[in-house]
Amino acid sequence: MASEEESSEKNSAKKPSKFSLKRMKTLFPKILIFMNFVAMGFGGYLAYLGTVGMTPKTIREAQAKKLIYNQEIFA
């Protein structure tokens, strides 16, 4: 009889739900930290893409002069 009472007490004990307040308090900062890293990574990627095509001014000028010269000769 004692084992029946113990099993009924275990079944009647409330199981913690997936979305309990305590669990959310520990999960929310982790989600924010993860989102922050994703945003920083995306921002870094955009900054990288913005600077990949950059060439020094002297190289751009030399390339532009070469293109203009070629257009004048072949035009």
Jmol script that loads the backbone (N, CA, C; Angstrom):
load data "model"
ATOM      1  N   MET A   1       0.817  -1.182   0.000  1.00  0.00           N
ATOM      2  CA  MET A   1       0.000   0.000   0.000  1.00  0.00           C
ATOM      3  C   MET A   1       0.868   1.256   0.000  1.00  0.00           C
ATOM      4  N   ALA A   2       2.000   1.163   0.648  1.00  0.00           N
ATOM      5  CA  ALA A   2       2.881   2.323   0.714  1.00  0.00           C
ATOM      6  C   ALA A   2       3.409   2.668  -0.668  1.00  0.00           C
ATOM      7  N   SER A   3       3.686   1.645  -1.478  1.00  0.00           N
ATOM      8  CA  SER A   3       4.214   1.936  -2.819  1.00  0.00           C
ATOM      9  C   SER A   3       3.152   2.595  -3.691  1.00  0.00           C
ATOM     10  N   GLU A   4       1.879   2.262  -3.486  1.00  0.00           N
ATOM     11  CA  GLU A   4       0.803   2.899  -4.239  1.00  0.00           C
ATOM     12  C   GLU A   4       0.708   4.376  -3.888  1.00  0.00           C
ATOM     13  N   GLU A   5       0.884   4.703  -2.611  1.00  0.00           N
ATOM     14  CA  GLU A   5       0.824   6.098  -2.181  1.00  0.00           C
ATOM     15  C   GLU A   5       2.008   6.882  -2.758  1.00  0.00           C
ATOM     16  N   GLU A   6       3.176   6.258  -2.781  1.00  0.00           N
ATOM     17  CA  GLU A   6       4.354   6.928  -3.320  1.00  0.00           C
ATOM     18  C   GLU A   6       4.197   7.194  -4.820  1.00  0.00           C
ATOM     19  N   SER A   7       3.652   6.209  -5.531  1.00  0.00           N
ATOM     20  CA  SER A   7       3.487   6.392  -6.971  1.00  0.00           C
ATOM     21  C   SER A   7       2.438   7.464  -7.274  1.00  0.00           C
ATOM     22  N   SER A   8       1.385   7.530  -6.464  1.00  0.00           N
ATOM     23  CA  SER A   8       0.357   8.551  -6.682  1.00  0.00           C
ATOM     24  C   SER A   8       0.910   9.939  -6.364  1.00  0.00           C
ATOM     25  N   GLU A   9       1.813  10.035  -5.373  1.00  0.00           N
ATOM     26  CA  GLU A   9       2.430  11.318  -5.047  1.00  0.00           C
ATOM     27  C   GLU A   9       3.349  11.771  -6.190  1.00  0.00           C
ATOM     28  N   LYS A  10       4.063  10.829  -6.786  1.00  0.00           N
ATOM     29  CA  LYS A  10       4.954  11.169  -7.897  1.00  0.00           C
ATOM     30  C   LYS A  10       4.152  11.640  -9.109  1.00  0.00           C
ATOM     31  N   ASN A  11       3.039  10.992  -9.368  1.00  0.00           N
ATOM     32  CA  ASN A  11       2.211  11.377 -10.503  1.00  0.00           C
ATOM     33  C   ASN A  11       1.538  12.720 -10.278  1.00  0.00           C
ATOM     34  N   SER A  12       1.185  12.995  -9.013  1.00  0.00           N
ATOM     35  CA  SER A  12       0.500  14.251  -8.731  1.00  0.00           C
ATOM     36  C   SER A  12       1.470  15.426  -8.668  1.00  0.00           C
ATOM     37  N   ALA A  13       2.770  15.137  -8.521  1.00  0.00           N
ATOM     38  CA  ALA A  13       3.754  16.215  -8.501  1.00  0.00           C
ATOM     39  C   ALA A  13       3.770  16.888  -9.867  1.00  0.00           C
ATOM     40  N   LYS A  14       3.819  18.192  -9.829  1.00  0.00           N
ATOM     41  CA  LYS A  14       3.743  18.958 -11.069  1.00  0.00           C
ATOM     42  C   LYS A  14       5.077  18.895 -11.807  1.00  0.00           C
ATOM     43  N   LYS A  15       5.017  18.522 -13.077  1.00  0.00           N
ATOM     44  CA  LYS A  15       6.224  18.497 -13.889  1.00  0.00           C
ATOM     45  C   LYS A  15       6.480  19.908 -14.402  1.00  0.00           C
ATOM     46  N   PRO A  16       7.749  20.324 -14.425  1.00  0.00           N
ATOM     47  CA  PRO A  16       8.025  21.665 -14.946  1.00  0.00           C
ATOM     48  C   PRO A  16       7.735  21.720 -16.445  1.00  0.00           C
ATOM     49  N   SER A  17       7.041  22.749 -16.848  1.00  0.00           N
ATOM     50  CA  SER A  17       6.695  22.871 -18.263  1.00  0.00           C
ATOM     51  C   SER A  17       7.891  23.385 -19.051  1.00  0.00           C
ATOM     52  N   LYS A  18       7.822  23.270 -20.363  1.00  0.00           N
ATOM     53  CA  LYS A  18       8.919  23.704 -21.222  1.00  0.00           C
ATOM     54  C   LYS A  18       9.126  25.216 -21.135  1.00  0.00           C
ATOM     55  N   PHE A  19       8.069  25.954 -20.919  1.00  0.00           N
ATOM     56  CA  PHE A  19       8.129  27.405 -20.916  1.00  0.00           C
ATOM     57  C   PHE A  19       7.885  27.991 -19.526  1.00  0.00           C
ATOM     58  N   SER A  20       8.523  27.427 -18.539  1.00  0.00           N
ATOM     59  CA  SER A  20       8.364  27.950 -17.192  1.00  0.00           C
ATOM     60  C   SER A  20       9.136  29.258 -17.056  1.00  0.00           C
ATOM     61  N   LEU A  21       8.762  30.068 -16.108  1.00  0.00           N
ATOM     62  CA  LEU A  21       9.384  31.370 -15.914  1.00  0.00           C
ATOM     63  C   LEU A  21      10.855  31.226 -15.540  1.00  0.00           C
ATOM     64  N   LYS A  22      11.160  30.240 -14.722  1.00  0.00           N
ATOM     65  CA  LYS A  22      12.551  30.038 -14.306  1.00  0.00           C
ATOM     66  C   LYS A  22      13.412  29.657 -15.504  1.00  0.00           C
ATOM     67  N   ARG A  23      12.885  28.802 -16.347  1.00  0.00           N
ATOM     68  CA  ARG A  23      13.631  28.394 -17.538  1.00  0.00           C
ATOM     69  C   ARG A  23      13.814  29.569 -18.490  1.00  0.00           C
ATOM     70  N   MET A  24      12.798  30.410 -18.626  1.00  0.00           N
ATOM     71  CA  MET A  24      12.889  31.568 -19.506  1.00  0.00           C
ATOM     72  C   MET A  24      13.919  32.580 -18.993  1.00  0.00           C
ATOM     73  N   LYS A  25      14.012  32.694 -17.674  1.00  0.00           N
ATOM     74  CA  LYS A  25      14.983  33.634 -17.102  1.00  0.00           C
ATOM     75  C   LYS A  25      16.411  33.204 -17.405  1.00  0.00           C
ATOM     76  N   THR A  26      16.647  31.923 -17.534  1.00  0.00           N
ATOM     77  CA  THR A  26      17.995  31.451 -17.858  1.00  0.00           C
ATOM     78  C   THR A  26      18.221  31.391 -19.363  1.00  0.00           C
ATOM     79  N   LEU A  27      17.167  31.198 -20.133  1.00  0.00           N
ATOM     80  CA  LEU A  27      17.300  31.056 -21.574  1.00  0.00           C
ATOM     81  C   LEU A  27      17.353  32.397 -22.291  1.00  0.00           C
ATOM     82  N   PHE A  28      16.652  33.398 -21.800  1.00  0.00           N
ATOM     83  CA  PHE A  28      16.562  34.697 -22.468  1.00  0.00           C
ATOM     84  C   PHE A  28      17.925  35.377 -22.635  1.00  0.00           C
ATOM     85  N   PRO A  29      18.770  35.462 -21.618  1.00  0.00           N
ATOM     86  CA  PRO A  29      20.093  36.079 -21.837  1.00  0.00           C
ATOM     87  C   PRO A  29      20.942  35.320 -22.852  1.00  0.00           C
ATOM     88  N   LYS A  30      20.813  34.003 -22.867  1.00  0.00           N
ATOM     89  CA  LYS A  30      21.571  33.214 -23.845  1.00  0.00           C
ATOM     90  C   LYS A  30      21.118  33.528 -25.264  1.00  0.00           C
ATOM     91  N   ILE A  31      19.817  33.695 -25.442  1.00  0.00           N
ATOM     92  CA  ILE A  31      19.282  34.040 -26.762  1.00  0.00           C
ATOM     93  C   ILE A  31      19.786  35.416 -27.178  1.00  0.00           C
ATOM     94  N   LEU A  32      19.784  36.371 -26.257  1.00  0.00           N
ATOM     95  CA  LEU A  32      20.264  37.722 -26.575  1.00  0.00           C
ATOM     96  C   LEU A  32      21.745  37.722 -26.931  1.00  0.00           C
ATOM     97  N   ILE A  33      22.537  36.961 -26.209  1.00  0.00           N
ATOM     98  CA  ILE A  33      23.964  36.878 -26.505  1.00  0.00           C
ATOM     99  C   ILE A  33      24.179  36.259 -27.885  1.00  0.00           C
ATOM    100  N   PHE A  34      23.445  35.214 -28.189  1.00  0.00           N
ATOM    101  CA  PHE A  34      23.556  34.576 -29.499  1.00  0.00           C
ATOM    102  C   PHE A  34      23.170  35.552 -30.607  1.00  0.00           C
ATOM    103  N   MET A  35      22.065  36.276 -30.425  1.00  0.00           N
ATOM    104  CA  MET A  35      21.627  37.237 -31.433  1.00  0.00           C
ATOM    105  C   MET A  35      22.652  38.359 -31.604  1.00  0.00           C
ATOM    106  N   ASN A  36      23.295  38.761 -30.508  1.00  0.00           N
ATOM    107  CA  ASN A  36      24.316  39.794 -30.574  1.00  0.00           C
ATOM    108  C   ASN A  36      25.503  39.319 -31.411  1.00  0.00           C
ATOM    109  N   PHE A  37      25.942  38.086 -31.199  1.00  0.00           N
ATOM    110  CA  PHE A  37      27.053  37.548 -31.983  1.00  0.00           C
ATOM    111  C   PHE A  37      26.681  37.432 -33.463  1.00  0.00           C
ATOM    112  N   VAL A  38      25.459  37.039 -33.743  1.00  0.00           N
ATOM    113  CA  VAL A  38      25.013  36.947 -35.135  1.00  0.00           C
ATOM    114  C   VAL A  38      25.019  38.326 -35.776  1.00  0.00           C
ATOM    115  N   ALA A  39      24.504  39.327 -35.064  1.00  0.00           N
ATOM    116  CA  ALA A  39      24.474  40.691 -35.602  1.00  0.00           C
ATOM    117  C   ALA A  39      25.888  41.238 -35.804  1.00  0.00           C
ATOM    118  N   MET A  40      26.784  40.973 -34.859  1.00  0.00           N
ATOM    119  CA  MET A  40      28.165  41.440 -35.016  1.00  0.00           C
ATOM    120  C   MET A  40      28.841  40.743 -36.198  1.00  0.00           C
ATOM    121  N   GLY A  41      28.591  39.469 -36.356  1.00  0.00           N
ATOM    122  CA  GLY A  41      29.162  38.744 -37.480  1.00  0.00           C
ATOM    123  C   GLY A  41      28.648  39.267 -38.809  1.00  0.00           C
ATOM    124  N   PHE A  42      27.351  39.540 -38.872  1.00  0.00           N
ATOM    125  CA  PHE A  42      26.760  40.063 -40.099  1.00  0.00           C
ATOM    126  C   PHE A  42      27.302  41.461 -40.394  1.00  0.00           C
ATOM    127  N   GLY A  43      27.432  42.288 -39.380  1.00  0.00           N
ATOM    128  CA  GLY A  43      27.995  43.629 -39.563  1.00  0.00           C
ATOM    129  C   GLY A  43      29.451  43.571 -40.014  1.00  0.00           C
ATOM    130  N   GLY A  44      30.205  42.666 -39.434  1.00  0.00           N
ATOM    131  CA  GLY A  44      31.586  42.486 -39.854  1.00  0.00           C
ATOM    132  C   GLY A  44      31.676  42.012 -41.292  1.00  0.00           C
ATOM    133  N   TYR A  45      30.784  41.129 -41.663  1.00  0.00           N
ATOM    134  CA  TYR A  45      30.757  40.637 -43.040  1.00  0.00           C
ATOM    135  C   TYR A  45      30.439  41.768 -44.014  1.00  0.00           C
ATOM    136  N   LEU A  46      29.463  42.619 -43.662  1.00  0.00           N
ATOM    137  CA  LEU A  46      29.126  43.742 -44.526  1.00  0.00           C
ATOM    138  C   LEU A  46      30.290  44.723 -44.634  1.00  0.00           C
ATOM    139  N   ALA A  47      30.979  44.961 -43.529  1.00  0.00           N
ATOM    140  CA  ALA A  47      32.148  45.846 -43.560  1.00  0.00           C
ATOM    141  C   ALA A  47      33.238  45.240 -44.426  1.00  0.00           C
ATOM    142  N   TYR A  48      33.432  43.945 -44.339  1.00  0.00           N
ATOM    143  CA  TYR A  48      34.421  43.262 -45.170  1.00  0.00           C
ATOM    144  C   TYR A  48      34.066  43.395 -46.648  1.00  0.00           C
ATOM    145  N   LEU A  49      32.798  43.181 -46.980  1.00  0.00           N
ATOM    146  CA  LEU A  49      32.382  43.295 -48.376  1.00  0.00           C
ATOM    147  C   LEU A  49      32.560  44.717 -48.892  1.00  0.00           C
ATOM    148  N   GLY A  50      32.358  45.688 -48.032  1.00  0.00           N
ATOM    149  CA  GLY A  50      32.496  47.080 -48.439  1.00  0.00           C
ATOM    150  C   GLY A  50      33.931  47.481 -48.692  1.00  0.00           C
ATOM    151  N   THR A  51      34.874  46.778 -48.122  1.00  0.00           N
ATOM    152  CA  THR A  51      36.266  47.166 -48.282  1.00  0.00           C
ATOM    153  C   THR A  51      37.054  46.231 -49.195  1.00  0.00           C
ATOM    154  N   VAL A  52      36.479  45.142 -49.641  1.00  0.00           N
ATOM    155  CA  VAL A  52      37.205  44.202 -50.487  1.00  0.00           C
ATOM    156  C   VAL A  52      37.569  44.851 -51.820  1.00  0.00           C
ATOM    157  N   GLY A  53      36.664  45.600 -52.415  1.00  0.00           N
ATOM    158  CA  GLY A  53      36.902  46.189 -53.718  1.00  0.00           C
ATOM    159  C   GLY A  53      37.701  47.474 -53.672  1.00  0.00           C
ATOM    160  N   MET A  54      38.119  47.882 -52.506  1.00  0.00           N
ATOM    161  CA  MET A  54      38.856  49.139 -52.393  1.00  0.00           C
ATOM    162  C   MET A  54      40.277  48.965 -52.907  1.00  0.00           C
ATOM    163  N   THR A  55      40.692  49.876 -53.764  1.00  0.00           N
ATOM    164  CA  THR A  55      42.077  49.903 -54.234  1.00  0.00           C
ATOM    165  C   THR A  55      42.610  51.309 -53.995  1.00  0.00           C
ATOM    166  N   PRO A  56      43.896  51.448 -53.826  1.00  0.00           N
ATOM    167  CA  PRO A  56      44.453  52.791 -53.625  1.00  0.00           C
ATOM    168  C   PRO A  56      44.154  53.700 -54.812  1.00  0.00           C
ATOM    169  N   LYS A  57      44.105  54.980 -54.538  1.00  0.00           N
ATOM    170  CA  LYS A  57      43.731  55.963 -55.548  1.00  0.00           C
ATOM    171  C   LYS A  57      44.682  55.929 -56.743  1.00  0.00           C
ATOM    172  N   THR A  58      45.968  55.744 -56.519  1.00  0.00           N
ATOM    173  CA  THR A  58      46.934  55.738 -57.626  1.00  0.00           C
ATOM    174  C   THR A  58      46.684  54.572 -58.574  1.00  0.00           C
ATOM    175  N   ILE A  59      46.304  53.431 -58.038  1.00  0.00           N
ATOM    176  CA  ILE A  59      46.021  52.275 -58.898  1.00  0.00           C
ATOM    177  C   ILE A  59      44.754  52.518 -59.693  1.00  0.00           C
ATOM    178  N   ARG A  60      43.735  53.092 -59.074  1.00  0.00           N
ATOM    179  CA  ARG A  60      42.485  53.383 -59.789  1.00  0.00           C
ATOM    180  C   ARG A  60      42.728  54.379 -60.907  1.00  0.00           C
ATOM    181  N   GLU A  61      43.535  55.407 -60.632  1.00  0.00           N
ATOM    182  CA  GLU A  61      43.822  56.404 -61.661  1.00  0.00           C
ATOM    183  C   GLU A  61      44.567  55.777 -62.828  1.00  0.00           C
ATOM    184  N   ALA A  62      45.542  54.928 -62.541  1.00  0.00           N
ATOM    185  CA  ALA A  62      46.312  54.285 -63.610  1.00  0.00           C
ATOM    186  C   ALA A  62      45.411  53.390 -64.456  1.00  0.00           C
ATOM    187  N   GLN A  63      44.512  52.663 -63.800  1.00  0.00           N
ATOM    188  CA  GLN A  63      43.595  51.799 -64.546  1.00  0.00           C
ATOM    189  C   GLN A  63      42.639  52.631 -65.388  1.00  0.00           C
ATOM    190  N   ALA A  64      42.162  53.753 -64.847  1.00  0.00           N
ATOM    191  CA  ALA A  64      41.251  54.616 -65.593  1.00  0.00           C
ATOM    192  C   ALA A  64      41.954  55.214 -66.807  1.00  0.00           C
ATOM    193  N   LYS A  65      43.199  55.653 -66.640  1.00  0.00           N
ATOM    194  CA  LYS A  65      43.959  56.207 -67.775  1.00  0.00           C
ATOM    195  C   LYS A  65      44.163  55.149 -68.849  1.00  0.00           C
ATOM    196  N   LYS A  66      44.450  53.925 -68.438  1.00  0.00           N
ATOM    197  CA  LYS A  66      44.653  52.846 -69.396  1.00  0.00           C
ATOM    198  C   LYS A  66      43.363  52.561 -70.163  1.00  0.00           C
ATOM    199  N   LEU A  67      42.229  52.551 -69.480  1.00  0.00           N
ATOM    200  CA  LEU A  67      40.951  52.310 -70.149  1.00  0.00           C
ATOM    201  C   LEU A  67      40.619  53.430 -71.123  1.00  0.00           C
ATOM    202  N   ILE A  68      40.850  54.667 -70.705  1.00  0.00           N
ATOM    203  CA  ILE A  68      40.578  55.808 -71.587  1.00  0.00           C
ATOM    204  C   ILE A  68      41.496  55.745 -72.806  1.00  0.00           C
ATOM    205  N   TYR A  69      42.746  55.444 -72.601  1.00  0.00           N
ATOM    206  CA  TYR A  69      43.713  55.345 -73.706  1.00  0.00           C
ATOM    207  C   TYR A  69      43.289  54.260 -74.685  1.00  0.00           C
ATOM    208  N   ASN A  70      42.876  53.104 -74.171  1.00  0.00           N
ATOM    209  CA  ASN A  70      42.430  52.014 -75.042  1.00  0.00           C
ATOM    210  C   ASN A  70      41.160  52.382 -75.804  1.00  0.00           C
ATOM    211  N   GLN A  71      40.262  53.110 -75.179  1.00  0.00           N
ATOM    212  CA  GLN A  71      39.033  53.510 -75.855  1.00  0.00           C
ATOM    213  C   GLN A  71      39.333  54.518 -76.966  1.00  0.00           C
ATOM    214  N   GLU A  72      40.290  55.424 -76.722  1.00  0.00           N
ATOM    215  CA  GLU A  72      40.625  56.410 -77.745  1.00  0.00           C
ATOM    216  C   GLU A  72      41.295  55.755 -78.949  1.00  0.00           C
ATOM    217  N   ILE A  73      42.110  54.750 -78.697  1.00  0.00           N
ATOM    218  CA  ILE A  73      42.825  54.095 -79.799  1.00  0.00           C
ATOM    219  C   ILE A  73      41.861  53.255 -80.628  1.00  0.00           C
ATOM    220  N   PHE A  74      40.993  52.507 -79.961  1.00  0.00           N
ATOM    221  CA  PHE A  74      40.118  51.580 -80.675  1.00  0.00           C
ATOM    222  C   PHE A  74      38.803  52.219 -81.090  1.00  0.00           C
ATOM    223  N   ALA A  75      38.570  53.469 -80.782  1.00  0.00           N
ATOM    224  CA  ALA A  75      37.308  54.112 -81.148  1.00  0.00           C
ATOM    225  C   ALA A  75      37.369  54.794 -82.478  1.00  0.00           C
TER     226      ALA A  75
END
end "model"
wireframe off; spacefill off
backbone 0.3
color backbone group
